[in-house]
Amino acid sequence: MEHFLFSLLLIIVILVFISYLFLFLKHKLNFTGANLPPGKIGYPIIGESLEFLSAGWKGHPEKFIFDRTAKYSTQVFKTSIFGEPAAFFCGAACNKFLFSNENKLVAVWWPSSVDKVFPSSTQTSSQVEARKMRKMLPSFLKADALMRYIGIMDTIAQRQFAADWDNKREVLVFPLAKRYTFLLAAKLFVSVEDPERIRKLEDRFEILSSGIISMPIDLPGTPFNRAIKASSFIRKVLVEIIKQRKVDLAEGSASATQDILSHMLLTADDDGQYMKELDIADKILGLLIGGQETASAACTFIVKYLAELPHVYEKVYNEQMEIAKSKAHGELLTWDDLQKMKYSWNVACEVMRLAPPVQGAFREALTDFVFDGFSIPKGWKVYY
């Protein structure tokens, strides 16, 4: 019996060793080739994913990049994240190269974990869905449409300032900015204002946003597993809202220009086909999560810089007060008022230049290409 158990244990150890050796050799083969960028590839499958994610969790995502540009190259270095060989492009020249070769040398790519958190009802990838959204959104975001939203934005802002900012000695800006952008998105995208429904959705979105870019370990209690469950819950709620909206549109109690949900329900594609309910839920879910994170980060950094630069704050304050004095009591902001906020707009643009709300994004190499003397093989992922 002891001999059998020992033999079984030995076989297991040998199999584990062979499996690891196979993974190690496969991992090394992904980084073979002439003139590859310098860098570190880490362990098989894991690569440097933990270091990359850890820097973001600690609030300093740039540290992962700065440490490696200082050690390897200021322009491009190689690594392995999310089980993929990758090249990190750093600096304005790199970004210009990538943007000018979009869909020629590189195309949008997301980790496979994103497709699991945001499963598509049409069985297409997140890249294909992103292209569909870029084609659909411009008509919803035209200038005349944006003009209609200003009063809504002003109303929600005033309401939130009165509830969460007024008479407070201290506020945590980022959570409040996230709440404001979520309330705004819920209103503009699906016309949801019910406090109880907002609270349930907001709680799930917090779980979802914290688990999107995480180690794709789908085990109970992991951030990734909790994000998948949160995504499923939100999609069910959205489908309920969509079903009700179809009824309201048929009865005439909802309008075609009410929000992006009505726009999606009433807009056909090039083949004359209308989107299915689950497909619309997928699109709105992506818009809600994407819009909330980027807009709230931008708002937070604007407040941060205004607090640190009192002379800039004073000019912004004076410009805003001039507009406020021209308004009657209870009168909401208009498009013309926004055109007068020239200095405030320049401040917002400069803040987003100094602290971009999106730290980076992924692309995939469509073919072999050379940049700055380094070869980037087809299939490699590019982060910029």
PLY file of the C-alpha trace (Angstrom):
ply
format ascii 1.0
element vertex 384
property float x
property float y
property float z
element edge 383
property int vertex1
property int vertex2
end_header
0.00 0.00 0.00
2.81 2.40 0.96
4.65 1.50 -2.23
1.49 2.28 -4.27
0.98 5.66 -2.58
4.65 6.55 -3.08
4.44 5.60 -6.76
1.24 7.65 -7.18
2.84 10.67 -5.53
5.92 10.29 -7.72
3.79 10.14 -10.86
1.90 13.30 -9.81
5.16 15.15 -9.12
6.56 14.08 -12.51
3.36 15.16 -14.31
3.38 18.54 -12.55
7.05 19.02 -13.43
6.48 18.08 -17.09
3.47 20.41 -17.28
5.43 23.29 -15.81
8.37 22.56 -18.13
5.97 22.61 -21.11
4.47 25.92 -20.00
7.91 27.36 -19.37
9.18 26.40 -22.84
5.99 27.68 -24.48
6.34 30.93 -22.53
9.96 31.32 -23.69
9.01 30.60 -27.30
6.62 33.58 -27.27
9.66 35.81 -26.78
12.01 34.38 -29.38
12.96 36.51 -32.35
15.46 39.08 -33.50
15.52 42.64 -32.13
12.73 42.22 -29.59
12.43 45.08 -27.06
14.35 44.67 -23.80
12.39 43.70 -20.71
11.38 40.97 -18.28
8.89 38.22 -19.12
8.21 36.81 -15.65
6.75 33.36 -14.99
4.59 31.29 -17.36
0.90 32.40 -17.54
1.31 34.92 -14.69
4.14 36.89 -16.32
4.23 40.29 -14.63
0.45 40.53 -14.20
0.64 40.71 -10.41
3.16 43.57 -10.49
1.05 45.43 -13.09
-2.20 45.02 -11.14
-0.57 45.70 -7.78
0.69 49.09 -8.96
-2.88 50.04 -9.92
-4.37 48.75 -6.66
-1.90 50.89 -4.70
-2.94 54.00 -6.64
0.29 54.37 -8.62
-0.21 52.54 -11.95
2.55 54.59 -13.54
5.17 53.04 -11.22
5.10 49.76 -13.15
5.99 51.68 -16.31
8.48 54.16 -14.83
10.49 51.40 -13.15
10.89 49.55 -16.46
11.51 52.53 -18.71
14.33 53.54 -16.35
15.80 50.04 -16.54
15.21 49.00 -20.15
14.10 51.68 -22.64
12.29 55.02 -22.48
10.31 54.18 -25.62
9.29 50.52 -25.53
9.87 47.47 -23.35
8.56 43.90 -23.39
6.70 42.05 -20.66
4.02 39.41 -20.20
0.62 40.23 -18.68
-2.67 38.34 -18.58
-0.92 35.37 -20.19
0.05 37.36 -23.29
3.39 38.61 -24.65
3.20 42.40 -24.63
5.11 45.54 -25.55
4.58 48.73 -23.56
4.81 51.89 -25.66
5.69 55.05 -23.74
5.61 58.69 -24.80
4.03 60.98 -27.38
5.97 59.58 -30.35
4.79 56.05 -29.52
1.16 57.15 -29.20
1.30 59.03 -32.49
2.70 55.93 -34.21
-0.05 53.69 -32.81
-2.92 56.09 -33.54
-1.74 56.71 -37.09
-1.63 52.95 -37.70
-4.97 52.04 -36.10
-6.52 49.07 -37.96
-3.41 48.93 -40.15
-0.71 47.59 -37.84
-2.73 47.41 -34.61
-6.35 46.99 -33.53
-8.29 47.29 -30.27
-7.78 44.39 -27.87
-9.10 43.54 -24.42
-8.02 40.73 -22.08
-10.21 37.62 -22.34
-11.37 38.33 -18.78
-13.25 41.40 -20.07
-15.31 39.23 -22.45
-16.21 36.98 -19.49
-17.33 39.91 -17.35
-19.14 41.51 -20.31
-20.43 38.49 -22.26
-21.90 39.42 -25.62
-25.34 38.04 -26.47
-24.32 38.18 -30.15
-21.27 35.95 -29.55
-18.94 38.59 -30.92
-15.82 39.94 -29.25
-15.57 43.15 -27.25
-13.57 44.66 -30.14
-16.44 44.13 -32.60
-18.97 45.50 -30.10
-16.78 48.58 -29.52
-16.79 49.32 -33.28
-20.59 49.03 -33.37
-20.94 51.51 -30.52
-18.60 54.03 -32.14
-20.79 53.87 -35.22
-24.04 54.33 -33.31
-23.17 56.99 -30.71
-22.41 60.05 -32.88
-26.06 60.60 -33.79
-27.00 60.51 -30.09
-24.20 62.90 -29.14
-24.80 65.57 -31.77
-24.69 69.21 -30.62
-28.46 69.64 -30.67
-28.86 66.50 -28.55
-26.18 67.63 -26.07
-27.98 70.95 -25.63
-30.99 69.09 -24.21
-28.88 67.40 -21.54
-27.41 70.54 -19.96
-30.47 71.29 -17.82
-30.55 67.66 -16.61
-26.86 67.80 -15.69
-27.37 71.07 -13.82
-30.37 69.75 -11.91
-28.60 66.58 -10.76
-25.46 68.55 -9.86
-27.41 71.03 -7.72
-29.26 68.22 -6.00
-26.06 66.34 -5.19
-24.19 69.43 -3.97
-27.09 70.20 -1.61
-27.15 66.64 -0.26
-23.46 65.68 -0.11
-21.31 68.83 -0.27
-23.02 71.79 1.43
-22.01 72.52 5.06
-19.42 69.72 5.10
-16.02 70.42 6.68
-14.43 67.72 4.54
-15.50 65.62 1.55
-13.99 62.67 -0.28
-14.26 63.85 -3.86
-13.78 60.64 -5.86
-16.69 58.64 -4.34
-18.98 61.67 -4.68
-17.83 62.26 -8.27
-18.55 58.60 -9.06
-22.01 58.94 -7.54
-22.73 62.07 -9.59
-21.58 60.56 -12.88
-23.54 57.37 -12.18
-26.75 59.29 -11.42
-26.22 61.31 -14.58
-25.52 58.27 -16.74
-28.54 56.40 -15.34
-30.76 59.35 -16.22
-29.34 60.07 -19.68
-28.92 56.46 -20.79
-32.02 54.73 -19.37
-34.02 57.46 -17.54
-33.73 55.68 -14.20
-34.31 57.95 -11.18
-35.87 55.64 -8.59
-33.56 55.87 -5.50
-33.92 52.19 -4.55
-33.12 50.93 -8.04
-30.24 53.41 -8.30
-28.79 52.17 -5.01
-28.91 48.50 -6.05
-27.30 49.24 -9.41
-24.68 51.53 -7.88
-23.59 48.86 -5.37
-23.18 46.27 -8.14
-21.29 48.72 -10.33
-18.79 49.31 -7.54
-18.14 45.55 -7.38
-17.98 45.32 -11.17
-15.52 48.19 -11.65
-13.14 46.78 -9.03
-13.04 43.35 -10.67
-12.91 44.07 -14.41
-9.13 44.21 -14.64
-8.10 41.56 -12.13
-6.55 38.12 -12.17
-9.11 35.99 -14.12
-9.61 33.46 -11.31
-13.27 32.47 -11.36
-13.55 31.04 -7.84
-16.13 32.04 -5.20
-15.12 35.22 -3.37
-12.51 36.41 -5.87
-12.88 39.94 -7.35
-13.25 38.38 -10.80
-16.04 36.03 -9.70
-17.86 38.82 -7.89
-17.56 41.04 -10.99
-19.14 38.34 -13.17
-22.07 37.99 -10.74
-22.51 41.77 -10.53
-22.51 42.03 -14.33
-25.18 39.31 -14.56
-27.38 41.11 -12.01
-27.08 44.47 -13.81
-27.90 42.92 -17.17
-31.09 41.37 -15.74
-32.19 44.74 -14.36
-31.43 46.44 -17.68
-33.46 43.85 -19.60
-36.44 44.58 -17.32
-36.05 48.31 -18.04
-35.77 47.64 -21.79
-38.93 45.49 -21.84
-40.87 48.22 -20.06
-39.52 50.90 -22.40
-40.72 48.97 -25.45
-44.20 48.97 -23.94
-43.98 52.69 -23.12
-42.86 53.54 -26.65
-45.72 51.54 -28.13
-48.22 53.33 -25.87
-46.71 56.76 -26.52
-45.71 57.40 -22.88
-41.98 57.47 -23.82
-40.34 59.50 -26.59
-37.84 58.56 -29.28
-35.38 61.22 -28.07
-35.80 60.51 -24.36
-32.45 58.80 -23.85
-29.96 56.44 -25.46
-32.18 53.44 -24.69
-34.98 54.78 -26.88
-32.39 55.63 -29.53
-31.09 52.04 -29.55
-34.56 50.50 -29.66
-35.62 52.62 -32.62
-32.38 52.61 -34.66
-31.81 49.89 -37.27
-28.39 48.77 -38.51
-27.19 48.83 -42.14
-29.18 45.65 -42.83
-32.40 47.06 -41.40
-32.20 44.88 -38.29
-33.01 46.13 -34.78
-30.96 45.15 -31.74
-32.28 42.48 -29.42
-32.94 43.22 -25.75
-29.84 41.43 -24.44
-27.68 43.12 -27.04
-28.94 46.54 -25.93
-28.35 45.59 -22.27
-24.73 44.68 -23.15
-24.17 48.03 -24.87
-25.66 50.12 -22.07
-23.72 48.19 -19.44
-20.48 49.01 -21.26
-21.44 52.67 -21.57
-22.35 52.94 -17.89
-19.11 51.43 -16.61
-16.89 53.26 -19.10
-18.50 56.65 -18.67
-18.57 56.49 -14.89
-14.89 55.69 -14.34
-13.40 58.20 -16.79
-15.71 61.14 -16.06
-15.45 60.77 -12.27
-11.64 60.58 -12.46
-11.54 63.77 -14.55
-13.86 65.60 -12.10
-11.72 64.50 -9.15
-8.47 65.72 -10.65
-10.05 69.07 -11.56
-11.00 69.60 -7.90
-7.52 68.46 -6.81
-5.70 70.97 -9.02
-8.08 73.80 -8.14
-7.37 73.15 -4.44
-3.62 73.17 -5.08
-3.60 76.25 -7.33
-5.61 79.04 -5.63
-4.86 81.60 -8.36
-6.43 79.26 -10.96
-9.35 78.54 -8.62
-10.01 82.28 -8.22
-10.24 82.81 -11.99
-12.56 79.82 -12.42
-14.70 81.01 -9.49
-14.99 84.55 -10.89
-15.98 83.24 -14.33
-18.65 80.98 -12.82
-20.01 83.73 -10.58
-20.39 86.09 -13.54
-22.58 83.49 -15.24
-24.51 82.80 -12.00
-25.30 86.54 -11.59
-26.85 86.62 -15.06
-29.32 83.85 -14.19
-32.72 84.28 -12.56
-33.44 82.37 -9.35
-33.95 78.69 -10.20
-32.97 79.16 -13.86
-30.86 76.29 -15.19
-27.69 76.51 -17.23
-27.99 76.61 -21.02
-25.74 75.93 -24.00
-24.98 79.66 -24.26
-23.78 79.67 -20.64
-21.33 76.87 -21.41
-19.90 78.89 -24.30
-18.96 81.60 -21.78
-16.91 79.18 -19.67
-13.77 79.60 -21.76
-11.25 79.75 -18.91
-12.98 76.89 -17.03
-12.90 74.78 -20.19
-9.19 75.44 -20.69
-8.53 74.42 -17.08
-10.44 71.17 -17.56
-8.50 70.39 -20.75
-5.17 71.12 -19.07
-6.07 68.89 -16.11
-6.90 66.01 -18.46
-3.56 66.56 -20.20
-1.67 66.43 -16.89
-3.74 63.58 -15.42
-5.51 61.61 -18.18
-8.63 59.89 -16.82
-7.63 56.75 -18.74
-4.15 55.54 -17.79
-3.71 53.43 -20.91
-5.31 50.98 -23.32
-4.51 47.80 -25.21
-3.96 47.08 -28.88
-3.03 43.89 -30.74
-0.43 43.71 -33.49
-2.13 42.70 -36.76
1.20 42.01 -38.45
4.92 42.10 -37.69
6.22 45.67 -37.54
9.27 47.61 -36.37
9.28 50.63 -34.07
12.35 52.46 -32.77
14.53 49.63 -34.08
12.63 46.94 -32.16
10.54 44.17 -33.75
6.97 43.66 -32.56
5.67 40.23 -33.71
2.15 39.65 -34.99
-0.23 38.73 -32.18
1.69 40.59 -29.47
-0.35 42.90 -27.29
0.59 46.57 -27.14
-0.14 48.79 -24.14
0.19 52.55 -24.44
0 1
1 2
2 3
3 4
4 5
5 6
6 7
7 8
8 9
9 10
10 11
11 12
12 13
13 14
14 15
15 16
16 17
17 18
18 19
19 20
20 21
21 22
22 23
23 24
24 25
25 26
26 27
27 28
28 29
29 30
30 31
31 32
32 33
33 34
34 35
35 36
36 37
37 38
38 39
39 40
40 41
41 42
42 43
43 44
44 45
45 46
46 47
47 48
48 49
49 50
50 51
51 52
52 53
53 54
54 55
55 56
56 57
57 58
58 59
59 60
60 61
61 62
62 63
63 64
64 65
65 66
66 67
67 68
68 69
69 70
70 71
71 72
72 73
73 74
74 75
75 76
76 77
77 78
78 79
79 80
80 81
81 82
82 83
83 84
84 85
85 86
86 87
87 88
88 89
89 90
90 91
91 92
92 93
93 94
94 95
95 96
96 97
97 98
98 99
99 100
100 101
101 102
102 103
103 104
104 105
105 106
106 107
107 108
108 109
109 110
110 111
111 112
112 113
113 114
114 115
115 116
116 117
117 118
118 119
119 120
120 121
121 122
122 123
123 124
124 125
125 126
126 127
127 128
128 129
129 130
130 131
131 132
132 133
133 134
134 135
135 136
136 137
137 138
138 139
139 140
140 141
141 142
142 143
143 144
144 145
145 146
146 147
147 148
148 149
149 150
150 151
151 152
152 153
153 154
154 155
155 156
156 157
157 158
158 159
159 160
160 161
161 162
162 163
163 164
164 165
165 166
166 167
167 168
168 169
169 170
170 171
171 172
172 173
173 174
174 175
175 176
176 177
177 178
178 179
179 180
180 181
181 182
182 183
183 184
184 185
185 186
186 187
187 188
188 189
189 190
190 191
191 192
192 193
193 194
194 195
195 196
196 197
197 198
198 199
199 200
200 201
201 202
202 203
203 204
204 205
205 206
206 207
207 208
208 209
209 210
210 211
211 212
212 213
213 214
214 215
215 216
216 217
217 218
218 219
219 220
220 221
221 222
222 223
223 224
224 225
225 226
226 227
227 228
228 229
229 230
230 231
231 232
232 233
233 234
234 235
235 236
236 237
237 238
238 239
239 240
240 241
241 242
242 243
243 244
244 245
245 246
246 247
247 248
248 249
249 250
250 251
251 252
252 253
253 254
254 255
255 256
256 257
257 258
258 259
259 260
260 261
261 262
262 263
263 264
264 265
265 266
266 267
267 268
268 269
269 270
270 271
271 272
272 273
273 274
274 275
275 276
276 277
277 278
278 279
279 280
280 281
281 282
282 283
283 284
284 285
285 286
286 287
287 288
288 289
289 290
290 291
291 292
292 293
293 294
294 295
295 296
296 297
297 298
298 299
299 300
300 301
301 302
302 303
303 304
304 305
305 306
306 307
307 308
308 309
309 310
310 311
311 312
312 313
313 314
314 315
315 316
316 317
317 318
318 319
319 320
320 321
321 322
322 323
323 324
324 325
325 326
326 327
327 328
328 329
329 330
330 331
331 332
332 333
333 334
334 335
335 336
336 337
337 338
338 339
339 340
340 341
341 342
342 343
343 344
344 345
345 346
346 347
347 348
348 349
349 350
350 351
351 352
352 353
353 354
354 355
355 356
356 357
357 358
358 359
359 360
360 361
361 362
362 363
363 364
364 365
365 366
366 367
367 368
368 369
369 370
370 371
371 372
372 373
373 374
374 375
375 376
376 377
377 378
378 379
379 380
380 381
381 382
382 383
